[in-house]
Amino acid sequence: MAAPFWEFEPPRDISLPEESTGELECLAGGQPTPIITWSMNGKFLHELAEDSRRVLLDHGRILRVRSLNHDLDTGVYQCNASNPLGYVFANAFVHVRAHAPFFRMPAARHWKVVLHSTVILDCDVDAAPEAIVRWVDADDRPLQVVEGKNKLFPNHTFMIYDVNSADEGLYYCNVSNKYGINRATNRLQVFKPTYFVRIPTPKRLILEAGETAEVFCEAVADPRLPIKYQWTINGKVLTESKYYEILPDRLRFRSVRGRHSGIIDCAAITDVDVKLASMQLIVKDVPAHPVVEAAHCSERKATIKWVAASDHGDSIKKYIVEMFTDFKKNEWEVINEEVNVNKENFEVDITLTPWVNYTFRVVAVNSHGRSDMKIDGQSKEDWLTCQTRPSFPYTNPTGVKGEGTEPDNLVISWKPLDRYYWNAPNMQYLVRYKLDEPIHGWTEFLVEDSLANFTIIRDQPTFRKYLIQVQSVNSVGPSIVEPEIHRGWSGEDVPDEAPRDFRIDTQINFTTINFTWNPVHENIVNGHFVGYEIEYWKAENTVRKYSIKIPANSTYKIINSFHAVTNYSAHIRTRNKRLRSAPSLPVSFAMPEGPPGKVHNLRVYSVGSTAILLQWDAPLQPNGRIRGYFISFQNDKNETEETYVIHRQKYYLHEKSEPDTGYKVTVWAETRAGEGPTTLRPVRTWPPRIPDAPTFRVKNISLDSFVVEWLPNNHSVWKMPGAAFFVNYTAESSNTWHQSEIIYLPNTEILLRNLKEDQKYFIQGIAKDGPRQCESVFLPIKTLNRDYANRLKEDSLRSAAWFIAVLGVLGIGLFTICLTFCCGNKNRQDKFAVRRKEIEIGHQQDNEEEKQFLEYQYGFKN
């Protein structure tokens, strides 16, 4: 048994237009089945006038009303379901709408469409009762439906396919019902489609970071339409910035970076269409920053995950995980490198220590650099943090040593723990020590300074062996690792004595001496026995001492750094790590003279075809008094010539060399102790020069003298420095030859005097260059006659009356003299023709010799 209840929900309010059909549901259940009764505005339906439009269905559970009427059917309807156990009751409001048609879209619309597109003209109207809808044209004629061209849908939508300019015009949607009429106006305009004349190229633009480039975009639209351009990157609209400059027909990239890579779209926008041209921009730069997930941290481990980053056109080589702590803020430390980059997701585990605040970051690296550069860096929001709790120390100090600095102390030192390994605050060091002897126990104390690295224990015996430990202790407790035992020594003292019987065992040579001594016992060293130390000094300079250290297992030392002919003194000491004993008794000695070192700065020159010039400086290490220098000349035939010069001479001219011959010139010095090492220089003499016969002329002839002028031409070997000239001459009737003075360039004239008047002489010019000389042909020269000269003088003093006659006589005489001179000159020309020929041959030979010399000496040809 059950009282009435709603099976789903009570009746719901309804709102319907006139002349439509409405239903109210009163779906109630119960046991026994409830009886359903309907009321309207408080009156039972069976009490109202009978109306065939109302029908009860499903045993009264549904009330249907056909052809709703606003005036008759609008009201509140009640539903009551009851049985002996009770009832349920509900109200439902029925609203019957009645009004003239009105449009749910704009009543006046302007349609702008592209040629050959499809246009959908809707006519969304609300009317009660439903409106009558008619599509008409501008002349109020119904629109004709043409198959394939247009279509009218049941919901009164009018569709036009493949529109063209003929479809332009006005389209009206007329609506009406019994309450009124209405009209919607549609104006249709058809435009030519927009098209590009320039699109962004290339389709794939690759730039290096920081470069500048520009791409073009230009379109043409219907003349009646304005056109607007819009640039986007990866769908995001671009605006003017320091990276983008938007111009009417182009987009300019300025100093772009990797994050500006993407798909660049140029949209040409009009009122009727949008045209799109795309390209891909790749900027090779540092990678984008990896996307990192939140770190998962435990007491001893942190797990870091990230997703592969964009490589910005340059393949990523590795990912670096970096870390810093509060102990080293902003000092990033690389803790992991991931080189397997060919995957999408990455994960690494990082070992942690207690009582540390960690900060992590992940950096991608390619050939352009790191992703955390300022231009595209990682903000603090991308950093990962972990914090671990305090714990015992996990390690003890390293580098523990025990070594005294004074004879009565022990200094224990260690390397303090880095704060990263403290594991808790208040780091201290527990120091323990004892003499390495069974009868002594451990002594310990606490060093409370966390940064301390040593402690001094005073009043200890000299140089005794100790056992040492240093353990870490923090606020939680001592380290969980037992500290190692180290060995050390208390301080050293001065050794008790120097080695005995320090002496010279052997004087090996003028720079080397072998010293010997008796060894000392370790008990007298008072420290770590490291050996001995020999000190020596020159007698004239006792302040500056030279020292040489010798290991403890030696009882002799060969020293080879002494200077010859010098007085020295030396002594020896015993050494431990820190101190030296008093010196032994000194040993004095004198170094003997020794063979000299090599001569210094030897220069060798070829100064002709037969001469070699040597110059040198004394040895830098004479090792005594230089007595002189040996000089050796060895030619290509292995023929050797040797000479010797005293110590004051540091040059030598060898004038007996063979022309065009290679020589090995060797110079070495000697002292009373012997000869020093040799210094060798190669040299080659000049090729032989073929001399030409000297050329000269005679001038200024007088009664008892004339001048001989030497004429060396520019190509003559006699132009060389050192060439000389002189004259041999004799009277015609004599067999005795005389030699003139010898002249050297630049002098070229020789005056021959004390000659006989009106005497014929034969002269010969001779040129000389060292051992070589060359003679000219003989030239006859006659001095003037005194009577002839006087007669000329007297004739010139005759009276004026005879002047014309004298002129006639002189003219005849002059004519005769000219004839005589011409004949004589002809003879002289014949005599000198041979001489000129010889001179020309000599010049040719000289030129050939000079050519050969240049080829030999300098390696080039004229």
Secondary structure as the mmCIF struct_conf table of DSSP 4:
data_model
#
loop_
_struct_conf.conf_type_id
_struct_conf.id
_struct_conf.beg_label_comp_id
_struct_conf.beg_label_asym_id
_struct_conf.beg_label_seq_id
_struct_conf.end_label_comp_id
_struct_conf.end_label_asym_id
_struct_conf.end_label_seq_id
STRN STRN1 ALA A 2 TRP A 6
BEND BEND1 GLU A 7 PHE A 8
STRN STRN2 ILE A 14 PRO A 17
TURN_TY1_P TURN_TY1_P1 GLU A 18 GLU A 19
BEND BEND2 SER A 20 SER A 20
STRN STRN3 GLY A 22 GLU A 25
STRN STRN4 ALA A 28 GLN A 31
BEND BEND3 PRO A 32 PRO A 32
HELX_LH_PP_P HELX_LH_PP_P1 THR A 33 PRO A 34
STRN STRN5 ILE A 35 MET A 40
TURN_TY1_P TURN_TY1_P2 ASN A 41 GLY A 42
STRN STRN6 LYS A 43 PHE A 44
HELX_RH_3T_P HELX_RH_3T_P1 LEU A 45 GLU A 47
BEND BEND4 LEU A 48 LEU A 48
HELX_LH_PP_P HELX_LH_PP_P2 ALA A 49 GLU A 50
TURN_TY1_P TURN_TY1_P3 SER A 52 ARG A 53
STRN STRN7 ARG A 54 LEU A 57
TURN_TY1_P TURN_TY1_P4 ASP A 58 ARG A 61
STRN STRN8 ILE A 62 VAL A 65
BEND BEND5 SER A 67 SER A 67
HELX_RH_AL_P HELX_RH_AL_P1 HIS A 70 ASP A 73
STRN STRN9 GLY A 75 ASN A 83
TURN_TY1_P TURN_TY1_P5 PRO A 84 LEU A 85
STRN STRN10 GLY A 86 ARG A 97
STRN STRN11 HIS A 99 PHE A 103
BEND BEND6 ARG A 104 MET A 105
BEND BEND7 ALA A 107 ALA A 107
STRN STRN12 ALA A 108 VAL A 114
TURN_TY1_P TURN_TY1_P6 LEU A 115 HIS A 116
STRN STRN13 VAL A 119 LEU A 121
STRN STRN14 VAL A 125 ALA A 128
BEND BEND8 PRO A 129 PRO A 129
HELX_LH_PP_P HELX_LH_PP_P3 GLU A 130 ALA A 131
STRN STRN15 ILE A 132 VAL A 136
TURN_TY1_P TURN_TY1_P7 ALA A 138 ASP A 139
BEND BEND9 ASP A 140 ASP A 140
HELX_LH_PP_P HELX_LH_PP_P4 ARG A 141 ARG A 141
STRN STRN16 PRO A 142 PRO A 142
HELX_LH_PP_P HELX_LH_PP_P5 LEU A 143 VAL A 145
TURN_TY1_P TURN_TY1_P8 GLU A 147 LYS A 149
STRN STRN17 ASN A 150 LEU A 152
TURN_TY1_P TURN_TY1_P9 PRO A 154 ASN A 155
BEND BEND10 HIS A 156 HIS A 156
STRN STRN18 PHE A 158 ILE A 160
BEND BEND11 ASP A 162 ASP A 162
HELX_RH_3T_P HELX_RH_3T_P2 SER A 165 ASP A 167
STRN STRN19 GLY A 169 ASN A 177
TURN_TY1_P TURN_TY1_P10 LYS A 178 TYR A 179
STRN STRN20 GLY A 180 PHE A 191
HELX_LH_PP_P HELX_LH_PP_P6 LYS A 192 THR A 194
STRN STRN21 TYR A 195 ARG A 198
BEND BEND12 THR A 201 LYS A 203
STRN STRN22 ARG A 204 GLU A 208
TURN_TY1_P TURN_TY1_P11 ALA A 209 GLY A 210
STRN STRN23 ALA A 213 PHE A 216
STRN STRN24 GLU A 218 VAL A 220
TURN_TY1_P TURN_TY1_P12 PRO A 223 ARG A 224
BEND BEND13 LEU A 225 LEU A 225
STRN STRN25 LYS A 228 ILE A 233
TURN_TY1_P TURN_TY1_P13 ASN A 234 GLY A 235
STRN STRN26 LYS A 236 VAL A 237
HELX_LH_PP_P HELX_LH_PP_P7 LEU A 238 LEU A 238
BEND BEND14 LYS A 242 TYR A 243
STRN STRN27 TYR A 244 LEU A 247
TURN_TY1_P TURN_TY1_P14 PRO A 248 ASP A 249
STRN STRN28 ARG A 250 PHE A 253
BEND BEND15 SER A 255 SER A 255
HELX_RH_3T_P HELX_RH_3T_P3 GLY A 258 HIS A 260
STRN STRN29 GLY A 262 ILE A 269
BEND BEND16 ASP A 271 VAL A 272
STRN STRN30 VAL A 274 LYS A 284
BEND BEND17 VAL A 286 VAL A 286
HELX_LH_PP_P HELX_LH_PP_P8 PRO A 287 PRO A 290
STRN STRN31 VAL A 291 VAL A 292
HELX_LH_PP_P HELX_LH_PP_P9 GLU A 293 ALA A 295
STRN STRN32 HIS A 296 CYS A 297
BEND BEND18 GLU A 299 ARG A 300
STRN STRN33 LYS A 301 VAL A 307
HELX_LH_PP_P HELX_LH_PP_P10 ALA A 308 SER A 310
TURN_TY1_P TURN_TY1_P15 HIS A 312 GLY A 313
BEND BEND19 ASP A 314 ASP A 314
STRN STRN34 LYS A 318 THR A 325
HELX_RH_3T_P HELX_RH_3T_P4 ASP A 326 LYS A 328
TURN_TY1_P TURN_TY1_P16 LYS A 329 ASN A 330
STRN STRN35 GLU A 333 GLU A 338
BEND BEND20 ASN A 342 GLU A 344
STRN STRN36 ASN A 345 THR A 351
BEND BEND21 PRO A 354 TRP A 355
STRN STRN37 ASN A 357 ASN A 366
TURN_TY1_P TURN_TY1_P17 SER A 367 HIS A 368
STRN STRN38 GLY A 369 ARG A 370
TURN_TY1_P TURN_TY1_P18 SER A 371 ASP A 372
BEND BEND22 MET A 373 MET A 373
HELX_RH_3T_P HELX_RH_3T_P5 LYS A 374 ASP A 376
HELX_RH_3T_P HELX_RH_3T_P6 LYS A 380 ASP A 382
STRN STRN39 LEU A 384 GLN A 387
BEND BEND23 TYR A 394 TYR A 394
STRN STRN40 THR A 398 GLY A 402
STRN STRN41 GLU A 403 GLU A 403
BEND BEND24 THR A 405 GLU A 406
TURN_TY1_P TURN_TY1_P19 PRO A 407 ASP A 408
STRN STRN42 LEU A 410 LYS A 415
HELX_LH_PP_P HELX_LH_PP_P11 PRO A 416 ASP A 418
HELX_RH_3T_P HELX_RH_3T_P7 ARG A 419 TYR A 421
BEND BEND25 ALA A 424 ASN A 426
STRN STRN43 GLN A 428 LEU A 435
BEND BEND26 ASP A 436 GLU A 437
TURN_TY1_P TURN_TY1_P20 PRO A 438 ILE A 439
STRN STRN44 THR A 443 VAL A 447
TURN_TY1_P TURN_TY1_P21 SER A 450 LEU A 451
STRN STRN45 PHE A 454 ILE A 457
BEND BEND27 ASP A 459 ASP A 459
TURN_TY1_P TURN_TY1_P22 THR A 462 PHE A 463
STRN STRN46 LYS A 465 VAL A 473
BEND BEND28 SER A 475 VAL A 476
STRN STRN47 PRO A 478 PRO A 478
BEND BEND29 ILE A 480 VAL A 481
HELX_LH_PP_P HELX_LH_PP_P12 GLU A 482 ILE A 485
STRN STRN48 HIS A 486 TRP A 489
BEND BEND30 ASP A 496 ASP A 496
HELX_LH_PP_P HELX_LH_PP_P13 ALA A 498 PRO A 499
BEND BEND31 ARG A 500 ASP A 501
STRN STRN49 ARG A 503 GLN A 507
BEND BEND32 ASN A 509 THR A 511
STRN STRN50 ILE A 513 THR A 516
HELX_RH_3T_P HELX_RH_3T_P8 GLU A 522 ILE A 524
TURN_TY1_P TURN_TY1_P23 VAL A 525 VAL A 525
BEND BEND33 GLY A 527 GLY A 527
STRN STRN51 GLY A 531 LYS A 538
TURN_TY1_P TURN_TY1_P24 ALA A 539 GLU A 540
STRN STRN52 ASN A 541 PRO A 551
TURN_TY1_P TURN_TY1_P25 ALA A 552 ASN A 553
BEND BEND34 THR A 555 THR A 555
STRN STRN53 TYR A 556 ILE A 559
HELX_LH_PP_P HELX_LH_PP_P14 PHE A 562 HIS A 563
TURN_TY1_P TURN_TY1_P26 ALA A 564 VAL A 565
STRN STRN54 ASN A 567 ARG A 575
BEND BEND35 LYS A 577 ARG A 578
STRN STRN55 ARG A 580 ARG A 580
HELX_LH_PP_P HELX_LH_PP_P15 SER A 581 PRO A 583
STRN STRN56 VAL A 587 ALA A 590
HELX_LH_PP_P HELX_LH_PP_P16 MET A 591 GLU A 593
STRN STRN57 HIS A 600 SER A 606
BEND BEND36 GLY A 608 THR A 610
STRN STRN58 ILE A 612 ASP A 617
BEND BEND37 LEU A 620 LEU A 620
BEND BEND38 GLY A 624 GLY A 624
STRN STRN59 GLY A 628 ASN A 635
TURN_TY1_P TURN_TY1_P27 ASP A 636 LYS A 637
STRN STRN60 THR A 640 ILE A 646
TURN_TY1_P TURN_TY1_P28 HIS A 647 ARG A 648
STRN STRN61 TYR A 651 HIS A 654
HELX_LH_PP_P HELX_LH_PP_P17 SER A 657 GLU A 658
TURN_TY1_P TURN_TY1_P29 PRO A 659 ASP A 660
STRN STRN62 GLY A 662 THR A 671
TURN_TY1_P TURN_TY1_P30 ARG A 672 ALA A 673
STRN STRN63 GLY A 674 GLU A 675
STRN STRN64 THR A 679 ARG A 684
HELX_LH_PP_P HELX_LH_PP_P18 THR A 685 PRO A 688
HELX_LH_PP_P HELX_LH_PP_P19 PRO A 691 PRO A 694
STRN STRN65 PHE A 696 LYS A 699
BEND BEND39 LEU A 703 ASP A 704
STRN STRN66 PHE A 706 TRP A 710
TURN_TY1_P TURN_TY1_P31 ASN A 714 HIS A 715
HELX_RH_3T_P HELX_RH_3T_P9 VAL A 717 LYS A 719
BEND BEND40 MET A 720 MET A 720
TURN_TY1_P TURN_TY1_P32 PRO A 721 GLY A 722
STRN STRN67 ALA A 724 ALA A 731
TURN_TY1_P TURN_TY1_P33 GLU A 732 SER A 733
STRN STRN68 HIS A 738 GLN A 739
STRN STRN69 ILE A 743 TYR A 744
TURN_TY1_P TURN_TY1_P34 LEU A 745 PRO A 746
STRN STRN70 GLU A 749 LEU A 752
BEND BEND41 ASN A 754 ASN A 754
HELX_LH_PP_P HELX_LH_PP_P20 LEU A 755 LYS A 756
TURN_TY1_P TURN_TY1_P35 GLU A 757 ASP A 758
STRN STRN71 LYS A 760 ASP A 769
TURN_TY1_P TURN_TY1_P36 GLY A 770 PRO A 771
STRN STRN72 ARG A 772 GLU A 775
STRN STRN73 LEU A 779 LYS A 782
HELX_LH_PP_P HELX_LH_PP_P21 THR A 783 ASN A 785
HELX_RH_AL_P HELX_RH_AL_P2 ARG A 786 ASP A 795
TURN_TY1_P TURN_TY1_P37 SER A 796 LEU A 797
BEND BEND42 ARG A 798 ARG A 798
HELX_RH_3T_P HELX_RH_3T_P10 ALA A 800 TRP A 802
HELX_RH_AL_P HELX_RH_AL_P3 PHE A 803 TYR A 858
BEND BEND43 GLY A 859 GLY A 859
#
